[in-house]
Amino acid sequence: METHIVKNDGSDETDHNYTYVHSDVAENLQSPSADSIDSSILAAIRITDDDELSAEIHDLYIIVDNPEKHQGTMGTYVTFKLTTKTTRSEFDCPEYSVRRRYSDFLWMRHKLEQSHLTHIVPPLPGKHSMKRLEHFTIDFVKMRMFHLNQFLNRVARHPVLSCDRSFQIFLTAKASEFASHRKSGYGFIHKVEDSLHNLAAGVMIKNRPEEFAAMQAYIQTFSEKMANIDRIAQRLLKEQQDYAVQLHNYSPVWTLWSSCEGQGLSANLEAVAQAVNKNCRAVCSLNEECSMKLVQPLREYSLFSNAVKDALSRRDAMQIEYELTMEELKRRRDEREQLKISDQSNSLGAWMGKDPNEVKKDKEEKLEALIQSLKKQGDQTCDSSVCANADLKADWERWHSNKKTDFKKTFSKWADRQMDYYTTVSCNYIVRHMQ
């Protein structure tokens, strides 16, 4: 299998500064409708990230690469290699290497949400693409690997989520150990807890604090804007991909024309054909980078808005649980006061032969025990809500700071890339004109 170098503009050169890939991988990456791919091609895919150069400054750093396709009893699936490098004392070794599939990532993210209700857990990419079986093409696997890499390193840089026990097991456990941990990790009690939170979330919250109401309004507007931007970006990318196809079909026309003309005009026509061909490769390269470095980061923040909404909903559920507990406590206290002045002569216990005073005393004792239990539950829920509110506010500020940094980096790099593209296109025609 031939190996060559793919430059940013799509041309081939010999230079150690560029990324080496197999020639059939390069060919498939340039095809907008690549067929399903085999494991040998999958293994050649690797996403390079500028943040890899700064791995030394983080005490926990993860690389997702080397996808492999597997045939299981339930169908075909892809696993990814996770390489973890760390200097943290809670890890036994400085480096780990494991393989995980997408469903493992889903399990781990659910565990993080379950253990840290009001922390903003970074999003995962969607499970499947819109087209059936497209999740085995190079483009889809590459995009998924990019998002999974982003997800893990965002979690690794979170001061609380990165210390979660399930996250550590996800990064370090061997296949058999991890499978055993997954089976025992989500039981009946957790399902009941989820049901309670879902039930609480269905009740209208009464006194949401203004700061969280403002967060809710902001994230709703942000979500709508990101959805609109994503739709427009997808449409523009599709137009650019169609333009690349037209350029690909345009170049041979000039070549065929040049073969019908004399030597003087033929050279000029061939020069135009070569310029169009180079521009076609430049557009293909730009489209690939647009999808990876602009569209996908924007889409990630569209998914991030849903993660923030989920965290806000879980915070609301905790407040609703507290409010419902306080309402029940008030109702029981009122019932206790009514019981003090009530006459139990006509109660069921009295009809069965018990002394009315004994009946009242039994009811008072049971009611008092229930009131004390509700009071204790209310105090615990209140304390949990206070901590949860502080956690969410800290994550909200962290998310805003990261968002600002990410968008600035994304837009600046994309502006520079656009300038490079137009410079390259202009130079192609200028050089050919001078010749």
VENSUL-V771413 format. One line per field, one symbol per residue. psi: psi as a letter, one per 30 degrees, with the letter a starting at -180 (. if undefined). A space follows every 50 residues. Layout:
# VENSUL-V771413
psi = ???
This chain:
# VENSUL-V771413
psi = kkkakjlegflkljkfflkklkefeeeeffkfhklklleeeeffkkkkkf fefgfffkfjkkkkaikkkljlfgaklklkkjjkklgkffkflfkljlkk lefeeeeeeeeeeefiegkjklllllellekkgfggleeeeeeeeeeeee eefeefgkfeefgkeeeeeeffkleeeeeeeeegfjaeeeeeeeeeeeee ffkkkeikkeefeeeeeefeeeeeeeeeeeeeeeeeeeeeeeeeeeeefe efeeeeeffflleeeeeeeeeeeeeeeeeeeeeeeeeeeeeefeeeeeee feeeeeeeeeeeeeeeeeeeeeeeeeeeeeeeeeeeeeeegljgegleee fgglkeeeeeeeeeeeeeeeeeeeeeeeeeeeeeeeeeeeeeeeeeeeee eeeeeeeeeeeeeeeeeeeeeeeeeeeeeeeeee.
